[in-house]
């Protein structure tokens, strides 16, 4: 899992949720940045991903927690859960 600040994560909705899941499953949560220093993950070719997606793909991580978009090219690489929360996105462009 990747979070910009471990402190803010601990008190966030996501932090409380993962802590509750960990407690109920009797597991320890270790929060790390993606091993290659990347972010979410992009296809580097031949369905080989970097970033958090790559860490999941190559089993360097058990769970990835981030605001992912659902892309068809990730199908079969990772499994998505149902959305935990949603954001409304607005793009502004010059007319």
C-alpha positions in Angstrom: 0.0 0.0 0.0 1.2 3.5 -0.7 0.3 6.6 1.3 1.9 10.0 1.1 1.8 10.3 4.9 1.6 7.4 7.3 0.4 9.8 10.0 -2.6 11.1 7.9 -3.4 7.5 6.8 -3.7 6.4 10.4 -6.5 8.8 11.1 -8.2 8.6 7.7 -11.3 6.6 6.8 -9.1 4.3 4.7 -6.7 3.8 7.7 -9.6 2.9 10.1 -11.0 0.5 7.5 -7.8 -1.3 6.9 -7.0 -1.4 10.6 -10.4 -3.0 11.3 -9.9 -5.5 8.5 -6.4 -6.4 9.9 -7.8 -6.8 13.4 -10.6 -9.1 12.3 -8.2 -11.2 10.2 -5.4 -11.2 12.9 -2.8 -9.8 10.5 -0.2 -7.0 10.6 -0.3 -4.2 8.1 2.9 -2.9 6.7 2.6 0.3 4.6 5.2 0.8 1.8 5.6 2.8 -1.3 5.8 0.8 -4.5 9.1 -1.0 -4.8 10.2 0.8 -8.0 9.3 4.2 -6.6 6.5 4.5 -9.1 2.9 5.3 -8.4 -0.2 3.4 -9.5 1.4 1.5 -12.4 1.6 1.7 -16.1 1.9 -1.1 -18.7 5.6 -1.2 -19.8 4.6 -3.6 -22.6 3.5 -7.2 -22.8 1.2 -6.7 -19.8 4.1 -6.0 -17.5 3.3 -3.3 -15.1 5.4 -1.0 -12.9 4.3 0.8 -9.7 1.7 -0.6 -7.3 0.1 -2.7 -10.1 3.5 -4.3 -10.7 4.0 -5.0 -7.1 0.7 -6.9 -7.0 1.4 -8.6 -10.3 4.8 -9.9 -9.2 3.5 -10.7 -5.7 5.7 -8.2 -3.9 2.5 -6.9 -2.3 -0.6 -8.7 -1.1 -2.9 -5.7 -1.1 -2.8 -2.4 -2.9 -4.8 0.5 -1.7 -5.1 3.5 -4.0 -7.6 5.5 -6.1 -7.5 3.2 -9.2 -9.4 3.7 -12.4 -10.7 0.4 -13.8 -8.8 -0.2 -17.1 -9.5 -3.2 -19.3 -5.7 -3.8 -19.7 -5.4 -4.5 -16.0 -8.1 -7.3 -16.2 -6.5 -10.5 -15.1 -3.5 -8.7 -13.6 -5.3 -7.4 -10.5 -8.7 -8.0 -8.9 -10.7 -4.9 -7.9 -13.0 -4.7 -4.9 -16.3 -2.9 -5.0 -15.7 0.9 -4.6 -15.1 2.0 -1.1 -15.7 5.6 -1.9 -16.0 7.7 -5.0 -14.9 11.1 -6.1 -16.5 13.4 -8.6 -13.9 14.5 -11.1 -14.2 17.8 -13.1 -12.0 18.7 -16.0 -11.7 22.3 -17.1 -10.5 23.0 -20.7 -10.1 26.2 -22.7 -13.0 26.8 -25.1 
